[in-house]
Amino acid sequence: MADSPDAVKKALSRYSDYVEAVLAKPVPKPFDRLPEGVSGRGIIAPSNAIIRDLIGVSQVERVYGVNGSGINIAVVDTGVDYGHPDLATALRYWTGTYKGDSIREPLVFDADQSQVLLLQPVSLVNSTHIHVGGRYYETLLPWSIYIYSPCDYNRIPAVVNSIISSSNDLRFGVTYMYVPGLGTVVSGVLVIRGSRVGHNYFSHAIVDANMNCNFGDDYLASPPHAQTNEWTRDAFLRYHLNRIIVPDYDRNGFPDVSLGVAGGFFYDLFWHFSYPAEIHPGWDKQGRWLSIFYDFHSHGTACASAAAGRSIVGYSITGLSVVRLRGMAPGAGVVGVKALWAGNVEVGMLWAAGFDVDPATGQFYYTGSRRADVISNSWGISYFGYDVGAFGADFESAFVAGLSLPGFLDPRYPGVLIIQAGGNGGPGYGTITSPGAAPGVVTVGASTSTHFAYVYTRWVRLYSPRAAAGLAMRSSAGLLGGRLRLAT
């Protein structure tokens, strides 16, 4: 028994000629005492503040130096807010040739096509204003909605005139998205082709994040170009640099409003652009559309933070004073996949695993490389009759089992590790819900808990105790009439 790999090597050094390899793991060390303010009575409810120590993750990172670097975790959920300081540097980008065009996009995917702005030409009124009123703007949710711009005229900063040649270099669209804490956000977005500085594509964008009809203050809140990188949170966006729409108007280092990521990839769920449906880059270089990837619920952001939070922000937690919440793998990249807006989880998982759509046939094919090494699914199908035939034999369970299996979907396909929530159906025999009962996935959930909550059901008109399930023993929230339920 040894407490570090170096100690093992030292102990076996005299036998180096005979030992080919050594497999070692650190010996778990229990707390000498519980953290201040945490009750020693009853069962400890795990939380991000201490769960790393409780399950030995902190010790693994300290002894082996393993923190998830080089690994991408796909969080298939409600979206991910990369504007949070703990997650900004977890955003990854993809650069290469896609459908014959050289592109660079954030490695995020909207399987539900929940926010695609169809852009329209607009006109310069003078050097300081553009006219955007008097018409509807179409935004895909994925169904079409038609919105008037909040303003008839928008003020533009001088930098716009310095990089365009004429009004033909301007396109405009309007957001319509529900953001937790903000409500429905209707903001103008100006997409710009910098033809005067040599760009033959739409290379910049400004978001009126504070919805005051003035793009000037959004630009002024931006750091200088020399201080900007791919993780800079800003409202003035550059195609080949920063994409996170999070201005800091008061320049205190923390976001004032977070509206997601410009671009990425999306699936044309309602066949707006072609039939059969295709996957498209989110920032169209020809200025036809702009997709915005955001978290409409905050559940996906919580899951991403638990997986790979960078422990930058301090939180005041009762009994623990001010702590920084470090994820299980703080060096890993987070590949956000939004699939719980319309429930298109199958397409979301296929994309994360490295599949794409053949535009001629509509069929999925393996591209030759995965976009994520791990898929995290903190949701399940809690409808009682869905898997009534047999646990793990329903469609969703069969799907994730096939996706996890090397060579099953394509001879070159290496498979993917899928971490699946057990669901919120417990406790009791047979309460792991689909697809948590699938073979080939790693099913996770809470340990035994004696905490009860009273739940009123529509089937039985009485209040009955039901034990809380799901990691950290929190409640669930339903989507799509109960088909998909968040395991939180």
N, C-alpha and C positions, 0 to 999 in steps of 0.2 A: 504494500500500500504506500502510495506517495502522493504528495499534494501538488506536484507539477511535473511536466514532461522532462524538464532538466534534471530533476531528482531521479527519475527513472533511468535516464541516460547515464548519469553518474554511477548509479548502483550497478548497472550492467556493463560498464565500460570495459572491464577486464574480460568480458565474454563477447566482445564485438565481432570476433572472427566467427562466432557460432550463431549469433542472433541476426536474423535477416530483417525483422521488423518488430516493433513493439506497439501494441494497442493499449492506450492508457486513458483513463477518464478520472477527473477529479472526484474526490470523496465529498459528498454533500456535507455541508456544515450547517446545522440548525442555528437559529438565532439564540444567542446567549440570553437575550430577553427581548420582549416585544418592543417596537418603537413607542416612544412616549405618546400617551393619549389613546393607544389602541387597547381596547379591553381584552383581558385575558380570559374572560368568561365566555362560554359558548363557542361558536364557530366563527372563525375570522373570515369575513367576506373579502376575497381578493380584490385588489385595485392596482392600477398601473404603478402607483407609488412604491409598492412593496412586492408585487407579484414576481418581478425579476429575481429577487432574492429568495422568495419562497420556493420557486421551482428550479433554482440553480443557474439561471441564465447569466446572471452577473458574474458568477464564478467561472463559467465557461469562457466568457469574454475576457476576463482578467487572466486566466491561465493560458488559454490557447490563442488569444488575440483574434478571435472570430467574432465578427460583428455584422455579417451579411454583405460585406463589400463584394461587388461583382455579381450579385444576385438581384434579379428583378421579381418583385411580388406583384401579381395582378390582383387588385381588389375589385371583384365583380359585385357592384352594389349600387348605391344611389348617386355615385360620383365622388370626387375627392376635391377638397378645397386646398389647392396648392398655395393659396395666399397666406395660409397659416405659417408663421415662422418655423414651426417644427417640421413642416413638410415641403417647403419651397425647394430645398436642395435634393429632395427625393424625386423630383421630376426628371424624366429622361427624354431624350430627343432621338429621332430616327432621321438619317440622311441617306439618300440614295435615289435611284431611278425607279419611279412608280408610274406605270401605264405610259411609259415613254417620256416622262417629264422628270427633270431633276428637282427634287423637293427636299425640304427640311420641315419636319413636323414634330410637335410634342408627342411622346409615346402614350397617348390617351385615346380612348375609343368610346364613342357614343353609339351603342347598339340600338338605341331607341330613337335616334334622330330628334332629340328633344329640344334643340335650339339651333336652328340653321336660318340665318338671316339671308334673304334673297335681296341682293344689292341693286340699287337703281342709280343712274346718273343724276347728278345735281349740278346746279349752276352757281358760279361766283356772282355775287351782287357787286362787290367791290373788293378791295384788298383785305378787308377785315371780316366779311360775312358771306355765308352761302345761304341760298333759299332752298328749304327742304319741305315747306308746308304745301297744303292744297292737294294732297294725294294720300292714298293708302300705301303702306309698306307690308309686304308679305313675309311672315316668319313661320317656319315649319316646326311643329311641336310633337309628333310628326305631322299631324293634321294642319292644314293651312289656317292661319288667322291673319286678319288684315287690320293694321294699326295705323292711326294717324301719328305723325311725329308729335312729340310733346311741344315742339316749337315750330314757328313758321320760318324763323331765321336762327342760325347758329353762328356764333362768333368763332373765328379760327385764328390760331397764332400765326405770327409772321413766318415761322419755319415752313408752313404749308406752301405759301407762295414762292418760297426760295427753292423748292424742289419739284414743283409742277410746271408744266408749260401752258396748260389751259384747263378749263373746266372738264375737259374730256378725261383728265387724270383723276377725277374724283368719283367715288361711289358712296352711297349712303344706305344704311339699314337701321332697323329699330328692334331692340330686344323686347322680349316678353317672357320673363322668367321669374319663378318664385324662389327667393333666396331667404333661408331662415334668418330671422332677426331684422330683415328689411321689408319683407312682403314682396309684392309683385313689382319688379323693376322694369320700367319702360324708359330705356336710354337710347339716345342716338349714337350711332357708330359711323365714323368717317374712315373710309379705306382709300389710300392714296397711292398713286403710281408716281414714283420719283423720276420722271422722265428727264428732268433737267439735270439730274446727277447721275444719269446713265442707266437707270433701271427701266427695262422694257416689260416689267410686270408690276403688279400692285404690291408694293414693298413695305408700306407703313400703315398703321391704323391708330386712331385716337378714339377712346371711349369716353363719353360724357357721363362718367361714373357718378357724379353728384347731381346729375339731372338738372343743371341750371342753364342749359342752352349755351354754354360757353366752353369750347374746347381749349381756350387759352389757359385757364387755371389747371386743367388736366395736364397740359404740356409743362407748365411752370413747376408742377409738383414732381416732375421727372428729374432724376439725377443726370448729370452730363454724360455724354456718350462714352467718354473714357472710363467712367465709373459704372458702366452697365455691363452685365453679363447675362447668361441664359436664365438665371434665377432671379434677376432683378424684378421686383414687384412694382408695377407702373401702370399708367393709363395710356402712355405713348408707346406703341408697340412697333417692333421691327421684325420683319419676316425672318431674317437670319440671326436674330439675337434673342430678345426677351419677348415672352408671350403671356406672362402672368398678369392679369388685369386687376391690379391692387394698388391704387394710388395712396400716397402718404402725404395728404395736403398740409398737415401741420409739422411734417418732417421730424417726428419723434421716434422714428424707427419701427413703428407698428402700423399695420394697415388701418385705414379709415373705413374702407369699404372693399369687399372682395367679391368679384364677379366672375371668377373662373379663369380658364385658359383659352386663348384664341387659337383655334385650329385643332390639330390632332387629326383623328379620322372618324368618320361616321358611316353608318349603314343606312342606305336609302330605303327605309322600312316601308314607306307608302308609295314607292315607285314614282317619285316626283320627277326624276331625271332619266330613268330608263326602266325597261322591263326586259329581263329579270333584274331584280335589285342588285346594286353594286356597292362596294365600299369606296368612299371618296376621301381625298385629303380635305381637311376642314378649312384651310385657307386657300381659296381658289386664286391662283396667280393671275387669272384673266379678269378677276373682279366680279364674278357672277354670284358668289356666295361666301359667307363666313360662318363657320360653326363655332359655338362657344360651349366648352365643356365645363360644367359646374356641378355642385352638389345641391340638390333640391331639398334634402332632408337633414343632412349632417351625420347620418349613420355611417356612410362610407368613409367620411373623414375621421370619425372616431376609430373605425377599424384600421384605417391606414396608419393612424397615430400609434395604436397599440402594436402594430407590426413593425413600424420603422420610424417612429417619432425621433427627432434629433435632440430633444431635451434642451431647447433654447429658452423657452418661455417658463417663467416661474409661476407656480400656482400655490395659493394658500389653501391648505387642506387641514381641516380640523384634526387636531392631534398630531399632525406631522409638520406643522409650521409651513414654511415655503419650500416647495420641492419642484424639481424639474422632471417631467414625465418622459422617460427614455423608453423607446420601443424595444421589442425583442431583438430586432436586427436593425440597429440605427444606421448602419452603413449601406443598407439595401436600397435599391431604387423601387419606387412605387409606380406601377402601371395602372392608372385609373381606368376602370371600365364601367360606364353607366349602363345598367341593364334592368333596373327595378322601376324605372319610370313607366315603361310599357311591358316589362317582364320578358324582354328578349334575351334571356340569360344564355341560351344555347349559342347564339351567334357571338355574344360577348366572350364566352369561354373559348370558342373555336378560334377567334381572332387572337386572344391572348396566347393560345397554344401554338400559334404560328400558321394558321390557315387564312386563306383569302378566297374571294369569289371569282370564278371564271365569268366574265361579263357576257360571254356568248351563250353559256348554258345555265348560269345561275348556281352551279354546283360549287361546293367548297373543295379546295385542293390545298395540300401542304406545300408551303413556300420553301421549305428546306431549313428553316431556323425558327425557333420559338421566340416570341416576344417577351415571355415571362418564364421563369423557372419554377415558380410556385403560383397556384391559383387559390385565392382565399375567398370562400363563399360563406358569409355570415347571414344566411337565409335558408329557408326550407319551405316545403309545401305542407302546411299543417291541416289541410282539408282531410277530414277523417276517412272518407271513402276513396281517396286518391290511390293509395297503395293497399287497398283491401285484399287484392289477390294474393300478395306475398310481400313481405318486407324486402326491399332491395330489388324487386322484379318489375317495378313500374317503369314508365318511359324515362322519367328524369334520372332515376338511378341507373338504368341501362346506359343512358347517354354519358353520364360522368364516368361510369366504369369503362366504357369504350375509349373515352378521351384520355383516361389515365394509363391505358395499356399500350406499351411500346409495340409498334408495327401493326396495330390493328386497323387503323384508318389509312395508313400509308406505310409501305415497307421501310421508308426512311424515317418515319416518325418515331422519336425516342420516348414518347409518352410525357406526362407532366404530373407533378405532385399536386394533388388537389386536397386542400384542407377544408372540410365541410362541417358546418354547424350541425349538431345533433337535433336541433329544433327546440321548440317550446312546448312540447307535449307531455313532459314528465310530471311527476315521477310515476314509475310503475312499469310493468312488463309490456314490452312492445311499443314504447312511446318514442323511440327514435323515428323521426319523420323523414320522408323523402326529401332529397336523395342521400341523407345521412346514413341510411342502411345499405348503401351501395357497396359492393365489393371493390377493392382497389383504391378507395379514398381513405384519408385519415379523418375520422370523425371525432370532433371535439365538443366538449360541453362542460357544464359545471360539475363539481363534486357534490356529494350528498349535502342537502341543505334542509334545515328544519324551519326555514322562514316561509310563511304562508301569506298569500294574498287572496282576498275574496273576489271572485270573478262572476259577473252576471252573464249567463249565456242565453242566447235566443232560443235554444232548444229546450232548456229546463228553466222554468221560471222560478228560480230560487238562487240564493247566493250559496256557492259551494267553495270550500277551500281548495286551492290548487297550488302546489309547490312551484316556486319560480325555478326556471331552468335557463340555460344559456350562460356563457362565461360572465363572471362577475354578478350573476344572479339578478339581472335586471329584467324589465318587462319587454314584451314584443309589441311591434306595431304592424298592422296589416296593410297590404296593398292589393289592388285588383280583386276586391271582393273576397279576400281570404286565400287566393291561390298561392301567392308568394308572401311569406311573412318574414320579417327581419328577426334574426336571432341575436339579440343585443344583450 
